[in-house]
Amino acid sequence: MSVSLDHARDLDRQDPLAGFKRRFALPEGVLYLDGNSLGAQPVAAREAVGETLDQWRDELIKGWNQGWFDAPERLGDRLAPVIGAADGEVVITDNITLNLFKLLGYITGRCGDGRRVVLSEGGNFPTDGYIAQGFCRVSGHAHRFLPEDGELAEHLEGVAVVVLSQVHYRTGRLRDMVATTRLVHAHGAEVIWDLAHSAGALPVDLNGSGVRYAVGCTYKYLNGGPGAPAFLYVRRDHQDGGWQPLSGWHGHAAPFAFEPDYAPAGDITRFRTGTHSALAYRALEASLAMWAEVDMQALRDKSLAMSELFRECLADLLDAHGIEDITPAPAARGSQVSLVDTESGYAIVQALIARGVIGDYREPGLMRFGFTPLYLSFEDVWQAARHFREVVESGAYREPRFQVRAAVT
Ligand SMILES: *Cc1c(COP(=O)(O)O)cnc(C)c1O
């Protein structure tokens, strides 16, 4: 390879984030490049969840008054600095899908009747469009897609709200959050930012970017665990008045007054719905404690250095085998490398997984490799590239067992 293993090891010696790796429980012999789909397990998560199991056993229902009930707001405040938000602006609850529905209802309830369109980003992660379509069926709004290569400014006529991903889940393209937010607001519309592939992947500055609404998940780069609850952000000055449409009892101004009529809580709590999993919050809490120590600029620098190292190691091979590298330029990139081979992409990813190199595959033809600076070393990246090279050069991916499709890819 054009880059030596010694060089990768040199980079590891200079890495200010190197100490985080041992705080993750990674299986032996696995090179995990899929933290963009499900983050690895923080060592502290096992003990935290174990303590909560004990608490359930010993304290029974009293546990709700011992940190379970207010976990959505408490953990929201913990996450806030990681995404450039302030205390009281973030609540951890439900999943992205439900949080989008709630925000669509809340925002359209606040804006004038002249705006009847909900705009989704064509080519975005499907649930973002699906839920907007479902919302429009009950609200009577019209739903439209922004064409994948469309100019946003030309599609904002009559739009109440547009949903955009800061980092695109397929290509890894990073949108200019400041300029885009300004553009949407200048057209009198609102934007909900989806941070699924940016929170924990790079520095995000919601307050500094003029953002009013955002959602994101905690089970990808934030390592909250499988099915960990998502987050929802509303800027402080947009939390006044209004309902969100999933008006459940935990979002009520007085949930234990058991009043017949709904009255929304006056703050971010209104975006809660009903009873949540105390166990899931504890696993996430263990991870968020670690995020409080992370220098986000160092994270960004390492992320880009790793994705560049991977690309550099493979450049000649990709050329020779007609595999297309659609990864955007560093400044316009999230934390992933995206390679396209419509014929063999799926099989190559399966052959890599069989060797313990875990990336993932998205139709059509896309191989995704996520780079998580807290638990990957430069040597890991180098070794993953070596495996990729061997799989492609040897033709090992052509084996029939690598062509079989599983339910989750
Ligand atoms: C992963 C992801 C989701 C997941 O939504 P859930 O409701 O949490 O399952 C949504 N949007 C984007 C852009 C994603 O990448």
The ligand as a Tripos MOL2 file, in Angstrom:
@<TRIPOS>MOLECULE
LIG
   15    15     1     0     0
SMALL
NO_CHARGES

@<TRIPOS>ATOM
      1 C1        -30.6580    6.7510   11.2900 C.3       1 LIG1
      2 C2        -31.5350    7.8440   10.7840 C.ar      1 LIG1
      3 C3        -32.8610    7.9500   11.2120 C.ar      1 LIG1
      4 C4        -33.4490    6.9140   12.1350 C.3       1 LIG1
      5 O1        -34.7300    7.2510   12.5800 O.3       1 LIG1
      6 P1        -35.3340    6.4810   13.8400 P.3       1 LIG1
      7 O2        -36.7160    6.9920   13.9490 O.co2     1 LIG1
      8 O3        -34.4940    6.8710   15.0280 O.co2     1 LIG1
      9 O4        -35.2780    5.0230   13.5640 O.co2     1 LIG1
     10 C5        -33.6010    9.0300   10.7460 C.ar      1 LIG1
     11 N1        -33.0610    9.9440    9.8950 N.ar      1 LIG1
     12 C6        -31.7890    9.8530    9.4590 C.ar      1 LIG1
     13 C7        -31.2440   10.8870    8.5350 C.3       1 LIG1
     14 C8        -30.9990    8.7790    9.8710 C.ar      1 LIG1
     15 O5        -29.7520    8.6660    9.4170 O.3       1 LIG1
@<TRIPOS>BOND
     1     1     2 1
     2     2     3 ar
     3     2    14 ar
     4     3     4 1
     5     3    10 ar
     6     4     5 1
     7     5     6 1
     8     6     7 2
     9     6     8 1
    10     6     9 1
    11    10    11 ar
    12    11    12 ar
    13    12    13 1
    14    12    14 ar
    15    14    15 1
@<TRIPOS>SUBSTRUCTURE
     1 LIG1         1 GROUP 0 **** ****
